[in-house]
């Protein structure tokens, strides 16, 4: 017996997404970086194998950083990673808050 999709739209393949708690952690950091004048815009991409939160200093340029979620790497290197502008992985792990600490260091400035 063949199964057919009887809905109005064909079923799309599964996509990796950021969940509410993950987005809350990311947006908290994003807000602080915007207030510090470091970041200005962001973009979200939900793909089949990963979800990406891209951070921009200016809207019309390449992303400054990408925060990626790759669930397939959960048992290996960790599902979260921060990738720099040049494609270098700055930090990787299974705890999002720990991975994002590499970006929080940018907020610490010397006060005269």
C-alpha positions, 0 to 999 in steps of 0.5 A: 500500500502506498502512502500519499500526502493528502495535505495542501503542501508536500511534506518538507524534509526535517530542518534543524532549528534553534529551540526557544531556550537556545534562542534566548541565550543567543539573543541575550548575548546579541542584545549586549553586543548591540548595546556595546556597538559591536554588532548591528544585524543578524540572520537565521538559517534553518537547513537540513543538517544545521541551524545558523545564527549569523551576526553582522557588523553592517547589513551588507557585509559577510557575517562576522560570526556564525553560531551553528547547531549541528545535532549530528556532531552531538556525540563527537565534538559537540553540536554547537560551534562559533565560526569566525569570519574566515571560517575558523572554528573558535569554540565547539561544545555541547553547552551553548553558554560555554561555547558563547563565552568566546564571544563574551570576551569581546565585551570586556574592555579595559577601563582607565 
